[in-house]
Amino acid sequence: KAGVTQTPRYLIKTRGQQVTLSCSPISGHRSVSWYQQTPGQGLQFLFEYFSETQRNKGNFPGRFSGRQFSNSRSEMNVSTLELGDSALYLCASSLYRADTQYFGPGTRLTVL
Amino acid sequence: GDSVTQMEGPVTLSEEAFLTINCTYTATGYPSLFWYVQYPGEGLQLLLKATKADDKGSNKGFEATYRKETTSFHLEKGSVQVSDSAVYFCAPFVLTGGGNKLTFGTGTQLKVEL
């Protein structure tokens, strides 16, 4: 069974732009969560989606948003990029909300 | 709020040495506990988990026991290999009415030398 896939793997953007990252969960998994990893803040929870609804949100500004589609694929969007948004963005999927999360390889975003 | 304390790294060991990485947590309710590992340039891989008190999770020679009384989940391996060099993250998984999430520690970098 294929793992969690994330596209693109690498992105370079400039301040003020916006970006959309995509995550395809493991087949059959219905829950998707997003995390941001930076050297300074470590791994921080962004969002949790289940059945196309955001179930939980971390402490991030409104510039960070996401959605989940009927096939469980998820996207996250960051608008008005700032230098501090440079990070590895990790997506994780689980069979259902209370189940073990399996992570994708991440999208490395660099904001110049 | 929920939090995790892991021992500071890097931890440098010789091959075949014994490994312990300490992890203590504070969390609401009764979390499941996880160890994830991250190799350079990659995402997180599930290493092992335990879902209730006194459960022992194990995988690839690594073990950790869920100690509810001390809120700890220390990772151990009897004989490390160079290929075990990576960053290890302890993470309780908390189920709440408002949503579920993993809370990660800062990670402990392990370097294994020949």
Chai-1 contact restraints between the chains, C-beta under 6 A:
chainA,res_idxA,chainB,res_idxB,connection_type,confidence,min_distance_angstrom,max_distance_angstrom,comment,restraint_id
A,G42,B,T106,contact,1.0,0.0,6.0,A-B,restraint_1
A,L43,B,F104,contact,1.0,0.0,6.0,A-B,restraint_2
A,F45,B,K101,contact,1.0,0.0,6.0,A-B,restraint_3
A,E48,B,G99,contact,1.0,0.0,6.0,A-B,restraint_4
A,R55,B,G99,contact,1.0,0.0,6.0,A-B,restraint_5
A,N56,B,G98,contact,1.0,0.0,6.0,A-B,restraint_6
A,N56,B,G99,contact,1.0,0.0,6.0,A-B,restraint_7
A,N56,B,K101,contact,1.0,0.0,6.0,A-B,restraint_8
A,L90,B,G43,contact,1.0,0.0,6.0,A-B,restraint_9
A,R97,B,N100,contact,1.0,0.0,6.0,A-B,restraint_10
A,A98,B,L95,contact,1.0,0.0,6.0,A-B,restraint_11
A,F103,B,G43,contact,1.0,0.0,6.0,A-B,restraint_12
A,F103,B,L44,contact,1.0,0.0,6.0,A-B,restraint_13
A,G104,B,G43,contact,1.0,0.0,6.0,A-B,restraint_14
A,P105,B,E42,contact,1.0,0.0,6.0,A-B,restraint_15
A,P105,B,G43,contact,1.0,0.0,6.0,A-B,restraint_16
A,G106,B,G43,contact,1.0,0.0,6.0,A-B,restraint_17
